Structure formats: C-alpha cells, structure tokens
Amino acid sequence: MPTTRATTEDRSAVRTLLRLWPCVRPVRARLFTAAFVAVVASLTGLVIPLVLKWMVDGPVAGRDPAGVWLGALGLLLLGIAEALLFGLRRWLVARPLSHVEAEMRAGLYRHLQRLPVAFHDRWASGQLLSRGTTDLMLLRQFLAFPLTFLLVNGVTILAGVVIMLVQDWVLGLIILAPTIPVMWTCAVFERRYAMVSRRAQDQVGDLTTLVEESVLGIRVIKGFGRHRSQARAFGELTGSLRGTELRKARLLAAVWGVMVTLPELAIGAALVLGAVRVADGGLSAGTLVAFLSTALALRWPVDSIGFMLAMSQEAATATERYFEVMDEEPEEPEEPEESEEPEAGTVGGGRNRGTAPGGGCGLRFENVQFRYPDAPPGSPPLLSRIDLHIRPGESMALVGATGSGKTTLTALVPRLHEVTSGRITLDGADIAAMPRQELRAKVAVAFEEPTLFSASVGENVLMGAGPDAGEAELDRALGVAQAAGFVHALPHGAGTRVGEQGLSLSGGQRQRLALARAVAGRPGFLVLDDPLSALDVHTEAAVEAALREVLADTTALIVAHRPSTVLLADRVALLSGGRIAAVGTHHELLRTNAEYARLMSGESGRFGDTEDSR
C-alpha cells in the first residue's frame, strides 16, 4: 500500500471540507433551511433571559401574580417553540444526508471498479474498506450535526455577547476576558488533533486489513498453527489504536477543561461583581438575572467548541482519505449507466465480438516493453522487445521459468497493465486505441488464481457471457470445463451459492468454474493462465479434450507449466530473460532449444507420447 499517512501540518480543514460542496449539491436547500431553523431556535432561547428580566423587574418586584403567570406562559411557549424548531432541523437533514452518504459510497465503489490493477496492487483492501464505511459515516455525522452547529453556535455566541453588553458593558467585558486564551487553546488543539485523527483512521484501515486477511486465510492460519502469532499481531494493532484513541481523549479532555473552566471563572466573577452592584443599587436584580441567564445559555455553545473542532478535524481527515482514492486516475472516464455493459473480460470474458478465426490478423506483440510503474528508476524492464504473432484461429502456448513474466505478458492483452513502449494489436487494431470495455468484450481471461464471488455457481460462470446469456450457455460452458457433474451434485445445482472466494469448493472445482466463465461467451480471443494446474490427471484429460474443440474456433494464448497443457497449442513461445527466446512446435523446440528441453524434461517421455496420439 502507498504511504497514505499524509502530513496534516499544512492542511486547511476548511479547504479540505469544501471539497464536499459538490457532493451535497442535491440537498443544499434543505441544509440551508435546517441551518436557518437551528439559528432561529437558538435565538429563541436567548429571548428567555429577556422575559426573565421583565418578570423580575416587573411582576415579581410589583407583587403582580397575574404578570408572573403571564411571564411563565411566555417562557413555556418559548421553550416549546425552541424544541419544535430543533426537531424540525433534525427532520430536514436526516433523510437527505443518508442519501448523500449512499451516493458517495456508490461513487467510490464505481470509481474503484475503474481504477487500474496497478492501483489495487498497491493498496490494502482494508484501507479501501474503511474509507467506504467508517470515513463516510463520519462525514454524514459531520454534515448532520457539527457543520450546522458551528454556524449556529457562532451566531448564538455573537448574539448573546451583544445582549450581555447591552445589559451591562462592564459585566460583558468580564465575560469576554477568556476569549484570547480560549482561541489560542483551540488553535493548538486543532493542529495536534488533526495529526492524531489521521493516525487513528489509518490504523483502523490497517486493523480492517488484518481482520480481512485472517478471515480469508483462516485455513492457512489453522493449518500452520499460526493463530497465536495472528492474535499477537492483532493485539499490537489494537494496542496502537487504543493508544491513539487515548491520545485523542487526552487532547479533547484538555481543551474541554480550558473551555469549561475559563468561562465558568468569568461567570463567577460577573456574579460576584453584579451582586455587589445590585446591593449598592447600581444594577437592577432583573438585569443581573437576565445577564447571568444569557451567560449560562451560552455555556453549551462555548463548551461544545472543542467537541465541534474534534469532529470537524475527523471529518476533514475522512474527506482527505476519501478523495485520496477518488483523485486517482481511472482507466477510462465513466460512461452513462444506460450505455454501460458488463466488463466481463476482467473476470472471465464476454460475448464473441472478435473477428472469426482466419478473418483477421490475430494477436500481435510488436517490440513490446513493460516495466511496473512503481519499479525503481533505472531498473531493467520486466519484458523487453517482445515480438510475437498469434495467427487467427491459432493457439499459442507461452512457456518459461517461474518469474519470467508470463502472467504479466498475458495481463497486457486485456490492458490490466499498459505497455511501457511498443504496441499490441488485435486484428490489426492497436488495443491502446480501443475502449477497454470493447477490448474486454472481445478477450476472455482465465486467471491463474480462480477467483469466485459470493454468488451462485451460475452467476459466477455467466459473468463471462453477455447479459442475455441463459441456461444453454451455462450448460455448454460447464460441459467444456467438465464441471457439470459436481455442479449438479451441489444442493441447489447451479443455483448454489459458493460462498466468499469460493472457498467452499476445492481448488480444482474453482479452477474449472473459472475456465467455464472464460469460455461462456464464445470469445474471439482467449487468454488462459495455466488453466489446468489444479486438476487431477483424469479430469485434466477430459477438460483438454473439450477445450480443444473450443480452441479450434478461437485465437488463444495459453500460459503453460506442464507438457499436457502445451499440447493444447499449435505452437509454443519460450519466454526467457524478458524476451521471446524461441517460437516453434514442441518437437522443434525440444530438438533445438536446450532451455526448453530442460523445462520440459520432467515429463518429456509422457509428453511425446501424448503428442503423437494427437
């Protein structure tokens, strides 16, 4: 994963949060209305001290019971109005902001689907998951509460201070005395809390990654008895997260202590001075009651500043983390949903939109060079000067030592990676000029790792076909992969859900379903990465027989590690030292290329017999 723990020292929380402005465009009217309602509710609360002043200096001082009851009724109505207005504010924002959160999450998911494989190779899935869940939840909470009340509390404090100064400017200046130390404390708190908040949210992503890996790798953990070491790793991460959260709590406690203590001392001093002046006749009792009631009404807006700043910093961090992903360049711009078709080739292929065998130029690599984007500067390319031509309708086996770049070469065909230089053409057209959606509808892929999804067997297989594919395509694909027998034996046949990653199936069963997915759409071009490695000898022979019929009608590039797989191809290409070292039939390479003969030596006798039998 790349370094995501960006420094926050120069980050402006306001500038970061402003990036959310386009996201809330559909609900801006309701947000503004909610803010206005909240301001009115808060100002309504500030009228209460003025009513108290009237009651104390009027009906109470004049011993007028009717006036007291009238004042009490006024206070009751003001309280009810304030409560109703705050309830209306909550109703105005709850539903729209849930919609904003859902839309941002959907946008993040769509964007992740369009990011290149190189991005997903760098990023831990747990970090992406935490951005799509925890971070977006924090943003919804911020938009629903702190965003509004930062404005509301600011207006309330300003109005309250004006009211107090009008009541008595001397007492008002006493109340304002803590302003400078409070502002300095907030500035220090905001800077420190931003860094700790970022660290905590990154640690949540790391923890999510560990949990996900532990769940998916539970068989390995149990098989090697590594549960204690995994538990220790989990304990270390949770301990680090706990320490960070405690650091956040200490910072919040410190700022809260300052925000509560200094205003309370000011109110106490104003109370003492005001009481002395009332006793001397320099101030009316009603004015003192109104002044102190206003000061007490401002306690929550002032006390909550630290809490609001903390939530704002967490929201700014969440916004920063969200847009770290959204700012990544996608493979291609997002297209309108109504014109979108499944990019089936990315998981196993699509309908045959390629040229029929013999009717085009086939698949050609022309002076192709490839280096991973994150490779050290000056490092040699993984693939260099690759020149290879697979004729229309021909099957080409790609053979090479482990780590020679076979899988990487095949990944260049559906543009899971982009070539560094050179070009690849499909029926004479440069694939770099093709929309990926069009390319991946022509090229089907069966990867070395047979990934399945938490869906039914049929849904997994038909991912490789068009949207109108049905039972006939499913049955044919299962037949080619020799998977019909075990699929029909499942509790609900092809409707059986295979579970996360398909781990409820054996490795050979998963591999056969991945192969079925690749051939389901009758692709014009087929890329198979060692498709039979997990099969037993008898199943492998049956699959090979069925696969030969498929390969007769398509152009194919097959990564092969076993001679039996090589026999599926018309010709063989040897990849060595990042280059195509030799091309020919199996027997030609056995006779003329020592490296190829050495790679095949483990089963050369059986291999030769099998080829003769073809």
C-alpha positions as CSV (number, residue, x, y, z in Angstrom):
1,M,0.0,0.0,0.0
2,P,1.3,3.5,-0.7
3,T,2.0,6.0,2.0
4,T,-1.4,7.4,3.0
5,R,-0.3,8.9,6.3
6,A,-0.1,12.4,4.8
7,T,1.2,15.2,6.9
8,T,-1.6,17.5,8.3
9,E,0.6,20.3,9.4
10,D,-0.1,22.4,6.4
11,R,-3.6,21.1,5.7
12,S,-6.5,23.5,6.0
13,A,-9.6,21.8,7.4
14,V,-11.9,24.3,5.9
15,R,-10.3,24.0,2.4
16,T,-10.5,20.2,2.7
17,L,-14.1,20.1,3.8
18,L,-15.1,22.5,1.0
19,R,-14.4,19.5,-1.4
20,L,-17.7,18.1,-0.1
21,W,-19.6,21.0,-1.5
22,P,-20.4,19.3,-4.9
23,C,-21.4,16.1,-3.0
24,V,-24.2,17.9,-1.1
25,R,-25.5,19.8,-4.1
26,P,-28.8,17.9,-4.3
27,V,-29.6,18.7,-0.6
28,R,-28.1,22.2,-0.2
29,A,-31.6,23.8,0.0
30,R,-32.5,21.6,2.9
31,L,-29.2,22.1,4.6
32,F,-29.5,25.9,4.4
33,T,-33.1,25.6,5.6
34,A,-32.1,23.4,8.5
35,A,-29.3,25.9,9.5
36,F,-31.7,28.8,9.4
37,V,-34.2,26.9,11.5
38,A,-31.5,26.0,14.0
39,V,-30.4,29.6,14.2
40,V,-33.9,30.8,14.9
41,A,-34.3,28.1,17.6
42,S,-31.1,29.2,19.3
43,L,-32.0,32.8,19.2
44,T,-35.4,31.9,20.6
45,G,-33.6,30.5,23.5
46,L,-31.9,33.8,24.0
47,V,-35.2,35.6,24.4
48,I,-35.9,33.7,27.6
49,P,-33.5,35.7,29.7
50,L,-35.2,38.9,28.5
51,V,-38.5,37.6,29.6
52,L,-37.0,36.7,33.0
53,K,-35.7,40.3,33.3
54,W,-39.2,41.6,32.6
55,M,-40.7,39.3,35.2
56,V,-38.2,40.1,38.0
57,D,-38.2,43.8,37.5
58,G,-41.9,44.0,36.8
59,P,-44.5,41.5,38.2
60,V,-42.1,40.0,40.8
61,A,-41.0,43.4,42.1
62,G,-44.5,44.7,41.9
63,R,-46.0,41.6,43.5
64,D,-48.3,41.0,40.5
65,P,-49.3,37.3,40.3
66,A,-51.1,37.8,37.0
67,G,-48.0,39.2,35.5
68,V,-45.9,36.2,36.9
69,W,-48.4,33.7,35.3
70,L,-48.2,35.6,32.0
71,G,-44.4,35.5,32.1
72,A,-44.5,31.8,32.9
73,L,-46.8,31.2,29.9
74,G,-44.4,33.1,27.7
75,L,-41.4,31.0,28.9
76,L,-43.4,27.8,28.3
77,L,-44.3,28.8,24.7
78,L,-40.7,29.9,24.0
79,G,-39.4,26.5,25.3
80,I,-41.9,24.6,23.2
81,A,-41.1,26.7,20.1
82,E,-37.3,26.0,20.6
83,A,-37.9,22.3,20.9
84,L,-40.1,22.1,17.8
85,L,-37.6,24.1,15.8
86,F,-34.7,21.8,16.7
87,G,-36.9,18.8,15.9
88,L,-37.7,20.3,12.5
89,R,-33.9,20.8,11.9
90,R,-33.2,17.2,12.5
91,W,-36.0,16.0,10.3
92,L,-34.8,18.3,7.5
93,V,-31.3,16.8,7.4
94,A,-31.6,13.1,8.4
95,R,-33.0,11.6,5.2
96,P,-31.1,13.8,2.7
97,L,-27.8,13.2,4.3
98,S,-28.3,9.4,4.4
99,H,-28.8,9.8,0.6
100,V,-25.6,11.8,0.3
101,E,-23.7,9.1,2.2
102,A,-25.2,6.4,0.0
103,E,-24.3,8.3,-3.2
104,M,-20.7,8.9,-2.1
105,R,-20.3,5.3,-1.2
106,A,-21.7,4.2,-4.6
107,G,-19.5,6.7,-6.3
108,L,-16.4,5.3,-4.5
109,Y,-17.4,1.8,-5.5
110,R,-17.8,2.7,-9.2
111,H,-14.5,4.5,-9.1
112,L,-12.7,1.5,-7.6
113,Q,-14.0,-0.6,-10.5
114,R,-12.4,1.7,-13.0
115,L,-9.1,2.1,-11.3
116,P,-6.2,0.2,-12.9
117,V,-4.9,-3.0,-11.5
118,A,-1.7,-1.3,-10.5
119,F,-3.7,0.8,-8.0
120,H,-5.2,-2.3,-6.4
121,D,-1.8,-3.9,-6.2
122,R,-0.6,-1.0,-4.1
123,W,-3.5,-0.5,-1.8
124,A,-4.6,-2.8,1.0
125,S,-8.2,-3.8,0.7
126,G,-8.8,-2.9,4.4
127,Q,-7.8,0.7,3.8
128,L,-10.3,1.0,0.9
129,L,-13.0,-0.7,3.0
130,S,-12.5,1.7,5.9
131,R,-12.8,4.7,3.5
132,G,-16.1,3.4,2.2
133,T,-17.6,2.7,5.6
134,T,-16.1,4.4,8.7
135,D,-15.0,7.5,6.9
136,L,-18.3,8.1,5.1
137,M,-20.2,7.5,8.3
138,L,-18.0,10.3,9.9
139,L,-18.8,12.6,7.1
140,R,-22.6,12.0,7.4
141,Q,-22.4,12.7,11.1
142,F,-20.4,15.9,10.5
143,L,-22.8,17.2,7.9
144,A,-25.8,16.4,10.1
145,F,-24.6,18.0,13.3
146,P,-21.2,19.8,13.7
147,L,-21.4,21.6,10.3
148,T,-24.8,23.2,11.2
149,F,-23.9,23.9,14.8
150,L,-20.6,25.5,14.1
151,L,-22.7,28.2,12.4
152,V,-25.5,28.1,14.9
153,N,-23.2,28.3,17.9
154,G,-21.2,31.1,16.3
155,V,-24.3,33.2,15.7
156,T,-25.6,32.3,19.2
157,I,-22.4,33.4,20.9
158,L,-22.3,36.6,19.0
159,A,-25.9,37.5,19.7
160,G,-25.5,36.5,23.3
161,V,-22.4,38.7,23.8
162,V,-24.3,41.7,22.2
163,I,-27.2,41.1,24.6
164,M,-24.9,41.0,27.6
165,L,-23.0,44.1,26.6
166,V,-26.3,45.9,26.1
167,Q,-27.4,44.8,29.5
168,D,-24.2,45.9,31.2
169,W,-21.0,46.6,29.4
170,V,-18.8,46.2,32.5
171,L,-20.0,42.7,33.2
172,G,-19.9,41.9,29.5
173,L,-16.2,42.7,29.3
174,I,-15.6,40.4,32.3
175,I,-17.3,37.6,30.4
176,L,-15.2,38.3,27.3
177,A,-11.9,38.2,29.2
178,P,-11.2,34.5,28.5
179,T,-11.6,35.0,24.7
180,I,-7.9,35.2,23.8
181,P,-6.7,32.2,25.9
182,V,-9.7,30.2,24.6
183,M,-8.9,31.0,21.0
184,W,-5.2,30.1,21.4
185,T,-6.1,26.8,23.0
186,C,-8.4,26.0,20.1
187,A,-5.7,26.7,17.6
188,V,-3.2,24.4,19.3
189,F,-5.8,21.7,19.8
190,E,-6.9,21.8,16.2
191,R,-3.3,21.3,14.9
192,R,-2.5,18.5,17.2
193,Y,-5.8,16.7,16.9
194,A,-5.6,16.7,13.1
195,M,-2.4,14.6,13.2
196,V,-3.8,12.2,15.8
197,S,-7.1,11.8,14.0
198,R,-5.3,10.9,10.8
199,R,-3.2,8.3,12.6
200,A,-6.2,6.8,14.2
201,Q,-8.2,6.5,10.9
202,D,-5.2,4.9,9.1
203,Q,-4.8,2.4,12.0
204,V,-8.5,1.5,11.6
205,G,-7.7,0.7,8.0
206,D,-4.7,-1.4,9.0
207,L,-6.8,-3.3,11.5
208,T,-9.5,-3.9,8.9
209,T,-6.9,-5.3,6.5
210,L,-5.6,-7.7,9.2
211,V,-9.1,-9.0,10.1
212,E,-9.9,-9.5,6.4
213,E,-6.7,-11.4,5.7
214,S,-7.2,-13.5,8.8
215,V,-10.7,-14.5,7.7
216,L,-9.8,-15.3,4.1
217,G,-6.6,-17.1,5.2
218,I,-8.1,-19.0,8.1
219,R,-7.2,-22.4,6.5
220,V,-3.5,-21.4,6.3
221,I,-3.6,-20.0,9.8
222,K,-5.1,-23.1,11.3
223,G,-3.0,-25.4,9.1
224,F,0.3,-23.9,10.3
225,G,-0.9,-23.3,13.8
226,R,-0.3,-19.5,13.5
227,H,-3.4,-18.4,15.4
228,R,-1.3,-17.2,18.3
229,S,1.0,-15.1,16.2
230,Q,-2.0,-13.6,14.4
231,A,-3.6,-12.9,17.7
232,R,-0.4,-11.1,18.8
233,A,-0.3,-9.1,15.6
234,F,-4.0,-8.2,16.2
235,G,-3.2,-7.2,19.8
236,E,-0.4,-5.0,18.7
237,L,-2.5,-3.2,16.2
238,T,-5.4,-2.8,18.6
239,G,-3.0,-1.6,21.3
240,S,-1.6,1.0,18.9
241,L,-5.1,2.1,18.0
242,R,-6.1,2.2,21.7
243,G,-3.1,4.4,22.4
244,T,-4.0,6.8,19.6
245,E,-7.6,7.0,20.8
246,L,-6.4,7.7,24.3
247,R,-4.2,10.5,22.9
248,K,-7.3,11.9,21.2
249,A,-9.2,11.6,24.5
250,R,-6.5,13.4,26.4
251,L,-6.4,16.3,23.9
252,L,-10.2,16.6,24.0
253,A,-10.2,16.5,27.8
254,A,-7.5,19.2,27.9
255,V,-9.4,21.6,25.6
256,W,-12.7,20.8,27.2
257,G,-11.1,21.6,30.6
258,V,-10.0,25.0,29.4
259,M,-13.3,25.7,27.6
260,V,-15.3,24.9,30.7
261,T,-13.0,26.4,33.4
262,L,-12.2,29.9,32.0
263,P,-15.9,30.8,31.1
264,E,-17.0,29.5,34.5
265,L,-14.5,31.7,36.3
266,A,-15.7,34.6,34.2
267,I,-19.3,33.9,35.1
268,G,-18.4,33.6,38.7
269,A,-16.6,36.9,38.7
270,A,-19.5,38.6,36.9
271,L,-21.9,37.1,39.5
272,V,-19.9,38.5,42.4
273,L,-19.5,41.9,40.9
274,G,-23.1,42.0,39.8
275,A,-24.4,41.0,43.2
276,V,-22.3,43.8,44.8
277,R,-23.7,46.3,42.3
278,V,-27.3,45.2,42.9
279,A,-26.7,45.6,46.7
280,D,-25.4,49.1,46.0
281,G,-28.3,50.0,43.8
282,G,-26.2,50.4,40.7
283,L,-27.9,47.4,38.9
284,S,-31.4,46.0,38.9
285,A,-31.9,42.5,40.0
286,G,-33.8,41.7,36.8
287,T,-30.8,42.9,34.7
288,L,-28.4,40.6,36.7
289,V,-30.8,37.7,36.3
290,A,-31.1,38.3,32.6
291,F,-27.3,38.8,32.2
292,L,-26.5,35.5,34.1
293,S,-29.2,33.6,32.3
294,T,-27.8,34.7,29.0
295,A,-24.3,33.8,30.1
296,L,-25.5,30.3,31.2
297,A,-27.3,29.9,27.9
298,L,-24.0,30.4,26.2
299,R,-22.3,27.7,28.2
300,W,-23.2,24.9,25.8
301,P,-22.2,26.8,22.6
302,V,-18.9,27.7,24.2
303,D,-18.2,24.3,25.9
304,S,-19.0,22.4,22.7
305,I,-16.4,24.3,20.6
306,G,-13.7,21.7,21.4
307,F,-16.1,18.8,20.6
308,M,-17.1,20.5,17.3
309,L,-13.5,21.2,16.4
310,A,-12.7,17.5,17.1
311,M,-15.5,16.3,14.8
312,S,-14.5,18.8,12.2
313,Q,-10.9,17.5,12.2
314,E,-12.1,13.9,12.0
315,A,-14.4,14.8,9.1
316,A,-11.6,16.7,7.3
317,T,-9.4,13.6,7.7
318,A,-12.2,11.4,6.4
319,T,-12.6,13.8,3.4
320,E,-8.9,13.7,2.8
321,R,-8.8,9.9,2.8
322,Y,-11.9,9.6,0.6
323,F,-10.5,11.9,-2.0
324,E,-7.1,10.2,-1.9
325,V,-8.9,7.4,-3.7
326,M,-11.3,9.5,-5.8
327,D,-8.4,11.6,-7.1
328,E,-6.7,8.5,-8.6
329,E,-6.9,8.5,-12.4
330,P,-9.3,5.8,-13.7
331,E,-8.5,3.6,-16.7
332,E,-11.2,5.4,-18.7
333,P,-13.8,8.1,-17.9
334,E,-17.1,6.8,-16.5
335,E,-19.8,6.4,-19.2
336,P,-23.5,6.9,-18.8
337,E,-25.1,4.0,-17.0
338,E,-27.6,3.2,-19.6
339,S,-24.9,2.5,-22.2
340,E,-22.8,0.5,-19.9
341,E,-22.2,-3.2,-20.5
342,P,-20.5,-5.7,-18.2
343,E,-16.8,-5.6,-18.5
344,A,-16.9,-9.3,-18.4
345,G,-13.3,-9.8,-19.6
346,T,-12.0,-8.5,-16.4
347,V,-13.4,-11.5,-14.6
348,G,-13.6,-14.0,-17.3
349,G,-14.6,-12.8,-20.8
350,G,-17.6,-11.6,-22.8
351,R,-19.6,-12.3,-25.9
352,N,-17.6,-13.0,-29.0
353,R,-17.2,-9.7,-30.7
354,G,-13.8,-10.6,-32.3
355,T,-13.2,-11.5,-35.9
356,A,-13.8,-15.1,-36.7
357,P,-10.6,-17.2,-37.0
358,G,-8.9,-16.8,-40.3
359,G,-10.7,-13.5,-41.0
360,G,-8.2,-11.1,-39.4
361,C,-4.6,-10.5,-38.3
362,G,-4.8,-12.3,-35.0
363,L,-2.9,-11.1,-31.9
364,R,0.4,-9.4,-32.4
365,F,3.1,-8.1,-30.0
366,E,5.3,-5.5,-31.7
367,N,8.5,-4.5,-29.8
368,V,6.6,-4.5,-26.5
369,Q,8.4,-3.4,-23.4
370,F,7.0,-3.3,-19.9
371,R,8.2,-2.0,-16.5
372,Y,5.9,-1.8,-13.5
373,P,5.1,1.9,-12.7
374,D,6.4,1.6,-9.1
375,A,9.7,-0.1,-10.2
376,P,12.9,1.7,-9.0
377,P,14.2,4.3,-11.5
378,G,16.8,2.8,-13.9
379,S,15.8,-0.8,-13.2
380,P,15.6,-3.1,-16.3
381,P,12.2,-3.7,-17.8
382,L,10.5,-7.0,-16.9
383,L,9.6,-7.5,-20.5
384,S,11.8,-6.2,-23.3
385,R,11.5,-6.3,-27.1
386,I,8.6,-8.8,-27.2
387,D,7.8,-9.7,-30.8
388,L,5.2,-12.4,-31.1
389,H,2.4,-13.1,-33.7
390,I,-0.5,-15.4,-32.9
391,R,-2.3,-16.1,-36.1
392,P,-6.1,-16.0,-36.4
393,G,-7.5,-19.3,-35.1
394,E,-4.1,-20.4,-33.7
395,S,-3.4,-21.4,-30.1
396,M,0.0,-20.3,-28.7
397,A,1.5,-21.8,-25.5
398,L,3.7,-19.5,-23.5
399,V,6.4,-21.3,-21.6
400,G,9.1,-20.0,-19.3
401,A,10.7,-20.4,-15.9
402,T,8.9,-19.2,-12.8
403,G,9.1,-15.4,-12.6
404,S,9.9,-14.9,-16.2
405,G,6.9,-12.7,-16.7
406,K,4.4,-15.0,-18.4
407,T,1.4,-13.8,-16.3
408,T,2.4,-10.2,-16.8
409,L,2.6,-10.6,-20.5
410,T,-0.9,-12.1,-20.6
411,A,-2.2,-9.2,-18.5
412,L,-1.1,-6.8,-21.2
413,V,-3.7,-8.2,-23.6
414,P,-6.9,-7.1,-21.8
415,R,-4.9,-3.9,-20.7
416,L,-4.9,-4.8,-17.0
417,H,-1.4,-3.2,-17.3
418,E,-0.3,-0.7,-20.0
419,V,2.7,-1.4,-22.1
420,T,5.7,0.9,-21.4
421,S,6.5,1.0,-25.1
422,G,5.7,-0.8,-28.3
423,R,2.2,-1.9,-29.1
424,I,-0.2,-4.8,-29.2
425,T,-2.7,-5.2,-32.0
426,L,-5.8,-7.3,-32.2
427,D,-6.9,-8.0,-35.8
428,G,-4.7,-5.1,-36.8
429,A,-6.1,-2.6,-34.4
430,D,-3.9,-1.1,-31.6
431,I,-5.6,-2.2,-28.3
432,A,-4.4,1.1,-26.8
433,A,-6.8,2.9,-29.0
434,M,-9.7,0.7,-28.1
435,P,-12.1,1.5,-25.3
436,R,-11.3,-1.1,-22.5
437,Q,-15.0,-2.1,-22.5
438,E,-14.9,-3.0,-26.2
439,L,-11.5,-4.8,-25.8
440,R,-12.6,-6.8,-22.8
441,A,-15.7,-7.9,-24.6
442,K,-13.5,-9.4,-27.2
443,V,-10.9,-11.0,-25.0
444,A,-11.8,-13.6,-22.3
445,V,-9.4,-14.3,-19.5
446,A,-9.0,-17.2,-17.1
447,F,-6.5,-16.2,-14.4
448,E,-4.0,-18.3,-12.6
449,E,-5.9,-17.7,-9.3
450,P,-9.5,-18.8,-9.9
451,T,-11.4,-16.0,-8.0
452,L,-15.1,-16.6,-7.4
453,F,-17.7,-14.3,-5.9
454,S,-20.3,-14.7,-3.2
455,A,-22.9,-15.6,-5.7
456,S,-24.4,-18.7,-7.3
457,V,-22.4,-21.0,-9.5
458,G,-24.5,-19.9,-12.5
459,E,-24.0,-16.2,-11.8
460,N,-20.2,-16.7,-11.5
461,V,-20.0,-18.6,-14.8
462,L,-22.3,-16.3,-16.7
463,M,-20.2,-13.3,-15.7
464,G,-18.2,-14.3,-18.7
465,A,-21.1,-14.1,-21.1
466,G,-23.4,-11.4,-22.3
467,P,-26.4,-10.0,-20.4
468,D,-28.8,-12.2,-22.3
469,A,-27.0,-15.5,-21.7
470,G,-29.1,-18.3,-20.3
471,E,-29.2,-22.0,-19.5
472,A,-27.8,-23.1,-22.9
473,E,-24.6,-21.0,-22.5
474,L,-24.2,-22.1,-18.9
475,D,-24.6,-25.8,-19.7
476,R,-22.2,-25.6,-22.6
477,A,-19.5,-23.8,-20.5
478,L,-19.8,-26.2,-17.6
479,G,-19.5,-29.1,-20.2
480,V,-16.3,-27.6,-21.6
481,A,-14.8,-27.3,-18.1
482,Q,-16.0,-30.8,-17.1
483,A,-17.8,-29.1,-14.2
484,A,-21.4,-30.2,-14.9
485,G,-21.1,-33.3,-12.8
486,F,-20.0,-31.7,-9.5
487,V,-22.3,-28.6,-10.1
488,H,-25.4,-30.7,-10.5
489,A,-24.4,-32.6,-7.3
490,L,-24.5,-29.4,-5.3
491,P,-27.5,-28.9,-3.0
492,H,-29.2,-26.4,-5.4
493,G,-27.3,-27.2,-8.6
494,A,-26.1,-24.2,-10.5
495,G,-28.2,-22.0,-8.1
496,T,-25.9,-23.0,-5.1
497,R,-24.0,-20.1,-3.6
498,V,-20.3,-20.8,-3.5
499,G,-19.5,-18.5,-0.6
500,E,-16.8,-15.9,-0.2
501,Q,-13.9,-16.5,-2.6
502,G,-15.5,-19.9,-3.4
503,L,-13.7,-21.5,-0.5
504,S,-16.5,-24.0,-0.1
505,L,-15.2,-25.7,-3.3
506,S,-12.0,-27.5,-3.9
507,G,-9.1,-25.8,-5.8
508,G,-9.8,-27.9,-8.9
509,Q,-13.6,-27.1,-8.8
510,R,-12.8,-23.4,-8.6
511,Q,-10.4,-23.6,-11.5
512,R,-13.0,-25.4,-13.6
513,L,-15.6,-22.8,-12.9
514,A,-13.1,-20.1,-13.8
515,L,-12.4,-21.9,-17.1
516,A,-16.2,-22.2,-17.7
517,R,-16.5,-18.5,-17.1
518,A,-13.8,-17.8,-19.7
519,V,-15.4,-19.8,-22.5
520,A,-19.1,-19.0,-21.6
521,G,-19.3,-16.1,-24.1
522,R,-17.6,-17.8,-27.0
523,P,-14.8,-15.2,-27.1
524,G,-12.9,-14.4,-30.3
525,F,-9.7,-14.2,-28.3
526,L,-8.9,-16.3,-25.2
527,V,-6.1,-15.8,-22.7
528,L,-5.6,-18.8,-20.3
529,D,-3.1,-18.5,-17.4
530,D,-2.2,-22.2,-16.6
531,P,-5.9,-23.2,-16.5
532,L,-5.5,-26.8,-15.6
533,S,-2.8,-26.7,-12.8
534,A,-5.2,-27.8,-10.0
535,L,-6.8,-30.7,-11.9
536,D,-6.2,-34.4,-11.4
537,V,-4.9,-36.4,-14.3
538,H,-8.2,-37.9,-15.4
539,T,-10.2,-34.6,-15.1
540,E,-7.3,-32.8,-16.9
541,A,-7.6,-35.2,-19.9
542,A,-11.3,-34.8,-20.1
543,V,-11.1,-31.0,-19.9
544,E,-8.3,-31.0,-22.5
545,A,-10.5,-32.9,-24.9
546,A,-13.4,-30.5,-24.6
547,L,-11.1,-27.5,-24.6
548,R,-9.6,-28.5,-28.0
549,E,-13.0,-28.0,-29.6
550,V,-13.2,-24.5,-28.1
551,L,-9.7,-23.6,-29.2
552,A,-10.5,-24.7,-32.8
553,D,-12.8,-21.7,-33.0
554,T,-10.8,-19.1,-31.3
555,T,-7.4,-17.4,-31.1
556,A,-5.7,-18.3,-27.8
557,L,-2.6,-17.5,-25.7
558,I,-2.1,-20.1,-23.0
559,V,0.4,-19.9,-20.2
560,A,1.6,-23.5,-19.7
561,H,3.7,-25.1,-17.0
562,R,3.0,-28.7,-17.9
563,P,3.6,-30.6,-21.1
564,S,0.0,-31.7,-21.2
565,T,-1.2,-28.1,-21.3
566,V,1.4,-27.3,-24.0
567,L,-0.2,-30.0,-26.2
568,L,-3.4,-27.9,-26.4
569,A,-1.5,-25.3,-28.5
570,D,-0.5,-25.3,-32.2
571,R,2.8,-23.6,-31.4
572,V,5.0,-22.7,-28.4
573,A,6.7,-19.5,-27.4
574,L,9.6,-19.6,-24.9
575,L,9.9,-16.5,-22.7
576,S,13.4,-16.1,-21.2
577,G,15.2,-13.1,-19.8
578,G,12.2,-10.9,-20.5
579,R,12.2,-11.8,-24.2
580,I,10.8,-14.3,-26.6
581,A,13.8,-16.6,-27.0
582,A,12.2,-19.1,-29.4
583,V,9.0,-20.0,-31.2
584,G,8.1,-23.3,-32.8
585,T,6.3,-26.6,-32.3
586,H,7.0,-28.6,-29.2
587,H,9.2,-31.1,-31.0
588,E,11.1,-28.4,-32.8
589,L,12.0,-26.7,-29.6
590,L,12.8,-29.9,-27.8
591,R,15.4,-30.6,-30.6
592,T,16.8,-27.1,-31.0
593,N,16.5,-25.3,-27.6
594,A,18.3,-26.6,-24.5
595,E,16.4,-24.3,-22.1
596,Y,13.0,-25.5,-23.4
597,A,14.1,-29.1,-23.2
598,R,15.3,-28.6,-19.6
599,L,11.9,-27.1,-18.7
600,M,10.0,-30.0,-20.2
601,S,12.4,-32.7,-19.1
602,G,10.3,-33.7,-16.1
603,E,7.6,-35.3,-18.3
604,S,9.2,-35.3,-21.8
605,G,8.6,-39.0,-22.3
606,R,4.9,-38.9,-21.5
607,F,4.7,-35.6,-23.4
608,G,6.0,-37.0,-26.6
609,D,3.6,-40.0,-26.4
610,T,0.7,-37.7,-25.9
611,E,1.6,-35.5,-28.8
612,D,1.9,-38.5,-31.1
613,S,-1.5,-39.6,-30.1
614,R,-3.0,-36.3,-31.4
